[in-house]
Amino acid sequence: MWYSNLEYELAGGEPWFPAVPVGLPRSLPVSGWKEHQRYPQGRSLPPLDAAPVEPVVCQVVIPPTYQRLPILSRLTSRFGVTVNILGAALSARRRRGGEFVLALEGGPQQQASSLAYLKDLQVQFVPKRDIKATPRLLNEGESLAQKPVVLPRGCDRVRLQIHIPAHCHPQPVISNLVKDHDVAVTILSASLPSQGDRDGWFELELWGLPSRLEAAVAALNQSDCALWLAK
């Protein structure tokens, strides 16, 4: 898939879409997965574009104060864009901002609303630069074929460590969890070099209705990703 190259325009503050009215969402809630549900009651559906356009690629730094919030997950649940993570570096210690290369797929209004939302949260857009993330090392007894994860009955929140192999990069694995299963996903740590196709390592927190959470974890179990319950 071909991606547009708009990183420098975004970082320089230049307009990347024609001027159109964009409604900014209310502040992102600190807790409560119901606030993360797609198109909550009382809000109208986002306008449907005639046809999707080429993905918008941007490189962002998310401040440490936002790293426990499902910001990237919210782009899918609220605005309907598909978010493909092309590079990521986020330490679990949260001393520095998390840096991500994102491809936002959807219609022009969906893309514009998503970018406006990030800017409203004061997420920093930066020029394109390589992310040289360090891959996670396997612990004794772990395997890249490790699965399945089985959730306790009635579980509505789970933390997972997940390995996403390079050949899965065209598939927006994390965004699909939100879109297909209506769960919220917070990225707690991430390591995905942006120099070509590399394996990705993520620690995620998923929450939602138990039935939806079970379906999301079942989809991961059936994928080519390896996953572990985070300790």
C-alpha positions in Angstrom: 0.0 0.0 0.0 1.3 3.5 -0.9 1.2 6.1 1.8 1.2 9.9 1.4 4.3 11.8 2.8 2.8 14.6 4.9 5.1 14.5 7.9 6.9 17.7 7.3 3.7 19.6 6.4 2.1 18.5 9.7 5.2 19.3 11.8 5.4 22.7 10.1 1.9 23.6 11.0 0.8 23.9 7.3 -2.7 23.0 6.4 -3.0 19.5 5.1 -6.7 19.6 4.1 -9.0 22.3 2.7 -10.6 24.4 5.4 -13.7 22.6 6.5 -15.6 22.7 9.8 -14.3 20.2 12.2 -16.0 19.5 15.5 -13.6 18.7 18.3 -14.6 16.1 20.9 -14.9 16.7 24.5 -11.9 15.9 26.7 -10.8 12.3 26.8 -12.1 10.6 30.0 -9.6 9.1 32.4 -11.6 6.0 33.1 -14.8 4.2 32.1 -14.8 2.1 29.1 -18.4 3.1 28.2 -17.0 6.5 27.3 -14.9 4.8 24.7 -17.8 3.0 22.9 -18.2 3.8 19.3 -20.6 6.7 18.7 -22.0 7.1 22.2 -25.7 7.9 22.7 -26.5 11.5 22.1 -23.7 12.0 19.5 -24.4 11.9 15.8 -22.5 9.6 13.4 -19.5 11.2 11.7 -20.3 12.3 8.1 -19.7 9.6 5.5 -17.3 10.5 2.8 -18.0 9.5 -0.7 -14.9 7.3 -0.9 -11.7 6.7 1.2 -8.6 8.6 0.1 -5.0 7.7 0.5 -3.8 7.2 4.1 -2.3 10.2 5.9 1.0 9.4 7.5 2.2 11.4 10.5 4.8 11.1 13.2 3.7 12.1 16.6 5.0 12.3 20.2 2.4 11.7 22.8 3.1 13.4 26.2 3.8 11.1 29.2 0.6 12.5 30.9 -1.5 10.9 28.2 0.2 7.5 28.0 -2.3 5.7 30.2 -5.2 6.9 28.1 -6.6 5.1 24.9 -5.8 8.0 22.6 -5.0 5.9 19.4 -7.9 3.6 20.2 -10.2 6.6 20.4 -9.3 7.6 16.8 -11.0 4.4 15.6 -13.9 4.3 18.0 -14.9 7.9 17.7 -13.9 9.0 14.2 -14.0 5.7 12.4 -10.4 5.8 11.0 -8.3 2.8 10.8 -4.9 3.4 12.5 -2.0 1.4 11.3 1.1 1.8 13.5 4.2 1.8 11.2 6.7 2.6 14.0 6.6 2.9 17.8 8.8 3.6 20.8 7.2 3.8 24.2 8.8 2.9 27.4 6.8 1.4 30.2 8.5 3.8 32.6 6.7 6.7 30.9 9.5 9.2 31.6 9.5 10.3 28.0 6.8 10.8 25.5 5.9 7.9 23.3 6.7 8.3 19.6 4.6 6.8 16.9 4.5 6.7 13.1 0.8 6.4 12.2 -1.1 5.8 8.9 -4.7 7.0 9.2 -7.0 5.4 6.7 -10.5 6.7 6.0 -12.3 9.5 4.3 -11.1 13.1 4.3 -13.4 14.3 7.0 -12.6 11.4 9.3 -8.8 12.0 8.8 -9.2 15.7 9.4 -11.2 15.2 12.5 -8.7 12.7 13.8 -5.8 15.1 13.3 -7.7 18.0 14.8 -8.4 15.8 17.9 -4.7 15.0 18.3 -3.7 18.7 17.9 -6.4 19.6 20.5 -4.8 17.3 23.0 -1.4 19.0 22.2 0.1 15.9 20.8 3.3 17.0 19.0 3.6 16.4 15.3 7.3 16.0 14.3 9.2 15.7 11.0 9.8 12.2 9.8 12.7 10.5 11.6 13.8 6.9 12.2 12.5 5.1 15.3 15.2 2.7 16.4 13.3 0.7 19.0 14.9 -2.2 20.9 13.0 -5.5 20.5 11.8 -7.2 23.7 13.9 -10.3 24.6 12.1 -13.5 25.3 12.2 -14.8 28.8 13.0 -18.4 29.7 10.1 -20.7 28.7 8.6 -18.1 26.3 8.0 -18.8 22.6 6.8 -16.9 19.6 4.2 -19.6 19.2 2.9 -18.9 22.7 -0.9 -19.0 23.0 -3.8 -19.2 23.8 -4.6 -16.7 26.5 -7.7 -17.8 28.5 -9.6 -15.1 30.4 -11.3 -15.7 33.7 -15.1 -15.7 33.5 -16.6 -12.2 33.7 -13.2 -10.5 33.0 -13.7 -6.9 31.8 -10.0 -5.8 31.8 -6.8 -7.6 30.8 -3.2 -6.7 30.2 -1.4 -8.5 27.4 2.1 -8.6 25.9 1.9 -9.2 22.2 4.4 -10.0 19.5 3.3 -8.8 16.0 5.4 -10.5 13.3 6.6 -8.4 10.3 4.2 -10.0 7.8 1.2 -8.8 9.8 2.1 -5.1 9.4 -0.3 -4.5 6.6 -3.0 -5.6 9.0 -3.9 -2.9 11.6 -4.0 -5.5 14.4 -4.7 -3.1 17.3 -7.1 -0.8 15.4 -9.1 -3.9 14.3 -9.6 -4.9 18.0 -11.4 -1.7 18.5 -13.3 -1.7 15.2 -14.4 -5.3 15.2 -15.0 -6.0 18.9 -15.8 -2.6 20.4 -13.2 -2.7 23.2 -10.9 0.0 24.4 -7.1 -0.5 24.0 -4.4 1.4 25.8 -0.8 1.0 24.6 1.3 0.7 27.8 4.7 0.1 26.0 5.7 -0.4 22.4 8.8 -1.3 20.3 8.5 -1.2 16.6 11.4 0.1 14.4 10.3 2.2 11.5 13.1 1.1 9.2 11.3 -1.4 7.0 9.4 -4.4 8.0 10.3 -5.5 11.6 8.6 -7.4 14.3 6.6 -5.3 16.8 6.3 -5.8 20.6 3.5 -4.2 22.5 2.0 -4.3 26.0 -1.7 -3.5 25.8 -4.5 -3.0 28.3 -7.9 -4.0 26.9 -11.2 -3.4 28.6 -14.9 -3.6 27.7 -17.9 -5.9 28.2 -16.7 -9.4 29.1 -18.3 -10.9 26.0 -16.6 -8.4 23.7 -13.3 -8.8 25.5 -13.4 -12.6 25.1 -14.1 -12.1 21.4 -11.1 -9.8 21.0 -8.7 -12.1 22.8 -10.1 -15.1 20.8 -9.3 -13.1 17.6 -5.7 -12.6 18.8 -5.4 -16.3 19.7 -6.4 -17.2 16.1 -3.9 -14.7 14.6 -0.2 -15.1 13.9 0.6 -13.0 16.9 2.1 -14.5 20.1 0.6 -13.2 23.3 1.1 -13.5 27.0 -0.8 -12.3 30.1 1.3 -9.4 31.4 2.5 -9.9 35.0 
